[in-house]
Amino acid sequence: MKKWFTALPHHDYAQKFSFSVVYALLASISVNVFYQPGQIYSSGITGIAQILNTLSHNLFGLAIPVSLWLLLLNLPLFIFGWFAIGHKFTFFTGITVVLTSLFMQIMPEEVLSTDPIICAIFGGAVMGAGIGYALRNGLSSGGLDFVTIAMRKRTGRTIGSLSIFFNILIMAAAGVLFGWQYALYSAIAIFVSGKVTDAVYTKQKKMQVIVITRHPDRVIHNVQKSLRRGITIINEAEGAYNHDKQTVLLTVVTRYELPILRQAMKSADPKAFVSIADNVQILGHFYEEEL
């Protein structure tokens, strides 16, 4: 038993838990400091929980907390994520959702501004940063993230763009139920949140790298030692100016891996010519880490 316990990856679990705490804090700040005071409806399940909170108060005079709705709405999606994405990912997402609900409940609603545009922009930025940070570290905020991750694997679309697409329904619901001005302000928040998510979650952005080098073996060794990426070799490429023979290497990396690639190239061949094309689309197999 002791041997089994010492074999557990405690460091990895502690890191995941700390990432969960950071996201929970950011999401709670976004909702309690910006969204609720500005009557802005968030993206995903949090937005649906806010709508149900407002409806329960308007129809029955009983405001069921957003935090409780958040837990209830996530339960069926946990089952979906368990089978469609991964057990470890879903387990830590569950911890993240519980912490988020707890922090939303205990954190007071601090009104910094009631201007809906200010609340939409800053609330969306904070929420997007939290979602992107969580995804970047192998976590999720739960809810529609399970659906968008599963769809990204099938379609290649970015998390942010898929999130914006799904949340049009939330924006429309807020408009029909509470007034179209709230739908417009919520649209701003959802757009900002999606763009910030894409800016932070760089693992989904693929970049084509072309390397022209005189030391291909050294470059290939350094790159593949640092990254799990295939490399295509084109021998006997000829420069138009000096007509000297060089080797062209072709690979695709994520934006997240770009600093690692730069370091590998610096140590292998600092004089190599490297061309990088941003945001390329891939047809075929491209290795991605399991969540």
Legacy VTK file of the C-alpha trace (Angstrom):
# vtk DataFile Version 3.0
C-alpha trace
ASCII
DATASET POLYDATA
POINTS 291 float
0.000 0.000 0.000
2.815 2.364 0.914
4.606 1.571 -2.343
1.412 2.296 -4.320
0.899 5.572 -2.454
4.460 6.813 -3.087
4.044 6.011 -6.792
1.167 8.489 -7.138
2.070 11.685 -9.040
1.487 14.010 -6.059
3.323 16.911 -7.676
1.124 16.756 -10.770
-2.055 16.581 -8.678
-0.949 19.513 -6.513
-0.271 21.561 -9.634
-3.682 20.713 -11.079
-5.343 21.711 -7.834
-3.517 25.057 -7.774
-4.616 25.706 -11.382
-8.192 24.946 -10.313
-7.951 27.486 -7.499
-6.652 30.191 -9.862
-9.467 29.616 -12.351
-12.100 29.539 -9.587
-10.865 32.893 -8.275
-10.856 34.513 -11.736
-14.326 33.188 -12.602
-15.734 34.332 -9.254
-14.262 37.809 -9.694
-15.691 38.006 -13.201
-19.219 37.029 -12.097
-19.442 38.744 -8.698
-17.539 41.938 -9.493
-18.481 42.588 -13.135
-21.271 40.389 -14.538
-23.824 40.493 -11.722
-23.550 44.261 -10.974
-23.695 45.090 -14.703
-26.489 42.561 -15.427
-24.200 40.851 -17.930
-24.727 37.188 -18.777
-21.620 35.073 -19.061
-20.756 32.445 -21.634
-21.451 28.744 -21.252
-23.086 27.076 -18.285
-22.309 30.060 -16.052
-24.492 32.248 -18.291
-27.309 29.697 -18.191
-26.977 29.553 -14.383
-27.265 33.358 -14.238
-30.401 33.299 -16.427
-32.001 30.634 -14.205
-31.047 32.637 -11.111
-32.798 35.736 -12.515
-35.840 33.725 -13.638
-36.249 32.030 -10.256
-36.161 35.436 -8.568
-38.594 37.098 -11.025
-41.095 34.223 -11.188
-41.023 32.794 -7.660
-39.364 35.505 -5.583
-36.688 32.979 -4.607
-33.225 33.603 -6.010
-31.539 30.190 -6.257
-27.807 31.020 -6.174
-25.779 30.953 -9.385
-23.308 28.660 -7.619
-25.973 25.987 -7.008
-27.275 26.150 -10.586
-23.673 25.809 -11.790
-23.259 22.504 -9.950
-26.620 21.082 -11.051
-26.152 21.961 -14.733
-22.675 20.449 -14.855
-23.670 16.996 -13.584
-24.867 15.540 -16.938
-21.924 17.133 -18.745
-19.479 15.436 -16.376
-20.858 12.100 -17.571
-20.347 13.183 -21.195
-16.796 14.367 -20.499
-15.915 11.158 -18.628
-16.562 9.063 -21.744
-15.825 11.554 -24.575
-12.667 13.325 -23.361
-10.883 11.616 -20.473
-11.233 10.496 -16.856
-8.418 12.550 -15.359
-9.498 15.682 -17.242
-13.116 15.268 -16.073
-12.095 14.534 -12.465
-10.060 17.721 -12.141
-12.719 19.693 -13.998
-15.175 18.507 -11.335
-12.844 19.842 -8.637
-12.614 23.128 -10.569
-16.399 23.473 -10.805
-16.872 22.733 -7.088
-14.244 25.319 -6.144
-15.780 27.872 -8.522
-19.233 27.341 -7.001
-17.776 27.656 -3.494
-15.872 30.861 -4.268
-18.892 32.413 -6.011
-20.955 31.692 -2.912
-18.526 33.078 -0.334
-17.121 35.992 -2.361
-19.171 39.167 -1.814
-20.575 41.052 -4.823
-18.296 44.081 -4.982
-19.648 46.841 -7.244
-16.764 48.591 -8.984
-18.954 49.943 -11.781
-22.539 49.553 -12.940
-21.703 50.684 -16.490
-22.680 47.607 -18.544
-20.034 48.189 -21.228
-17.212 48.413 -18.665
-18.567 45.344 -16.869
-18.887 43.430 -20.152
-15.336 44.205 -21.336
-13.511 43.628 -18.053
-15.711 40.719 -16.983
-15.213 39.045 -20.370
-11.453 39.585 -20.223
-11.135 38.116 -16.728
-13.382 35.156 -17.578
-11.548 34.494 -20.866
-8.191 34.616 -19.093
-9.455 32.098 -16.541
-10.824 29.705 -19.181
-7.670 29.958 -21.311
-5.424 29.460 -18.264
-7.396 26.389 -17.204
-7.335 24.813 -20.687
-3.643 25.597 -21.102
-2.927 23.600 -17.955
-5.108 20.622 -18.862
-8.235 21.726 -17.007
-11.618 23.065 -17.970
-14.261 25.313 -16.475
-16.776 22.550 -17.158
-20.079 23.027 -18.937
-19.849 23.754 -22.632
-16.069 23.352 -22.514
-16.649 19.595 -22.691
-18.666 20.057 -25.893
-16.295 22.570 -27.526
-13.201 20.432 -26.776
-14.857 17.363 -28.276
-15.899 19.358 -31.357
-12.434 20.934 -31.741
-10.933 17.438 -31.977
-13.319 16.650 -34.829
-13.431 19.978 -36.696
-10.087 21.700 -35.953
-11.891 24.937 -35.039
-10.540 26.970 -32.120
-12.069 26.797 -28.651
-12.888 30.512 -28.676
-14.728 30.487 -32.005
-16.757 27.409 -31.030
-17.596 29.021 -27.699
-18.853 32.173 -29.426
-21.026 30.064 -31.736
-22.666 28.134 -28.900
-23.205 31.204 -26.761
-25.307 33.001 -29.371
-28.210 31.006 -27.869
-27.459 32.345 -24.386
-27.298 35.892 -25.722
-30.640 35.434 -27.509
-32.253 33.987 -24.381
-31.084 36.963 -22.301
-32.516 39.307 -24.938
-35.928 37.616 -25.099
-36.299 37.276 -21.322
-34.768 40.458 -19.956
-34.373 42.965 -22.817
-32.226 43.199 -25.921
-29.841 45.729 -24.378
-28.651 42.951 -22.037
-28.198 40.665 -25.015
-25.967 43.247 -26.719
-23.863 43.818 -23.609
-23.598 40.054 -23.059
-22.513 39.668 -26.692
-19.610 42.027 -26.010
-18.624 40.007 -22.934
-18.837 36.694 -24.801
-16.787 38.040 -27.739
-14.071 39.449 -25.446
-14.020 36.224 -23.426
-13.618 34.104 -26.590
-10.776 36.234 -27.962
-8.900 36.295 -24.641
-9.343 32.514 -24.352
-7.719 32.062 -27.780
-4.894 34.444 -26.826
-4.098 32.526 -23.621
-4.780 28.966 -24.792
-2.006 28.761 -27.381
-1.809 24.939 -27.585
-4.581 24.905 -30.187
-2.803 27.271 -32.630
-0.693 25.416 -35.182
2.302 26.935 -36.966
4.188 25.619 -39.985
7.964 25.815 -39.613
10.415 25.651 -42.524
14.095 25.355 -41.604
16.929 25.750 -44.127
20.131 24.424 -42.583
23.547 22.966 -43.288
23.351 20.790 -40.168
20.099 18.831 -40.545
21.052 15.903 -38.310
21.882 18.177 -35.398
18.683 20.185 -35.842
16.489 17.079 -36.104
18.090 15.557 -32.999
17.610 18.712 -30.903
14.051 19.377 -32.049
12.817 15.812 -31.592
14.545 15.559 -28.224
12.528 18.581 -27.064
9.259 18.082 -28.960
7.150 15.142 -30.092
6.899 16.310 -33.702
7.533 14.680 -37.055
9.898 16.346 -39.529
9.936 16.089 -43.321
13.406 16.278 -44.937
14.024 17.773 -48.392
17.621 17.109 -49.452
19.741 18.887 -52.045
17.876 22.207 -51.930
19.846 24.870 -53.811
20.181 28.525 -52.899
19.603 30.904 -55.812
22.407 33.319 -54.829
25.415 31.076 -54.116
23.972 27.842 -55.574
25.114 26.019 -52.434
23.395 22.829 -51.320
21.355 22.903 -48.123
18.630 20.821 -46.475
15.048 21.962 -45.947
13.175 20.669 -42.899
9.418 20.988 -42.620
7.375 20.541 -39.428
4.301 21.863 -37.623
4.256 22.943 -33.987
1.811 24.750 -31.717
2.309 28.342 -30.629
2.797 27.025 -27.106
5.801 24.988 -28.323
7.415 27.863 -30.231
9.780 28.997 -27.410
10.983 25.360 -27.061
11.622 25.204 -30.819
13.543 28.489 -30.733
15.782 27.184 -27.954
16.399 23.916 -29.829
17.320 25.806 -33.015
19.611 28.183 -31.123
21.669 25.318 -29.738
21.603 23.200 -32.947
22.207 25.767 -35.692
21.928 29.473 -34.790
22.694 30.434 -38.434
19.811 28.418 -39.897
17.084 30.254 -41.811
13.691 29.628 -40.173
10.355 30.630 -41.666
7.177 30.380 -39.548
3.626 30.587 -40.926
0.956 31.376 -38.352
-2.386 29.581 -37.815
-2.168 26.851 -40.462
-4.845 24.190 -40.888
-3.946 20.519 -40.686
-5.546 17.650 -42.581
-4.392 14.318 -41.224
-2.809 13.201 -37.972
-1.349 15.815 -35.622
-0.258 14.677 -32.181
-1.952 16.443 -29.267
-1.431 15.676 -25.599
-4.257 13.817 -23.919
-6.281 15.950 -21.528
LINES 1 292
291 0 1 2 3 4 5 6 7 8 9 10 11 12 13 14 15 16 17 18 19 20 21 22 23 24 25 26 27 28 29 30 31 32 33 34 35 36 37 38 39 40 41 42 43 44 45 46 47 48 49 50 51 52 53 54 55 56 57 58 59 60 61 62 63 64 65 66 67 68 69 70 71 72 73 74 75 76 77 78 79 80 81 82 83 84 85 86 87 88 89 90 91 92 93 94 95 96 97 98 99 100 101 102 103 104 105 106 107 108 109 110 111 112 113 114 115 116 117 118 119 120 121 122 123 124 125 126 127 128 129 130 131 132 133 134 135 136 137 138 139 140 141 142 143 144 145 146 147 148 149 150 151 152 153 154 155 156 157 158 159 160 161 162 163 164 165 166 167 168 169 170 171 172 173 174 175 176 177 178 179 180 181 182 183 184 185 186 187 188 189 190 191 192 193 194 195 196 197 198 199 200 201 202 203 204 205 206 207 208 209 210 211 212 213 214 215 216 217 218 219 220 221 222 223 224 225 226 227 228 229 230 231 232 233 234 235 236 237 238 239 240 241 242 243 244 245 246 247 248 249 250 251 252 253 254 255 256 257 258 259 260 261 262 263 264 265 266 267 268 269 270 271 272 273 274 275 276 277 278 279 280 281 282 283 284 285 286 287 288 289 290
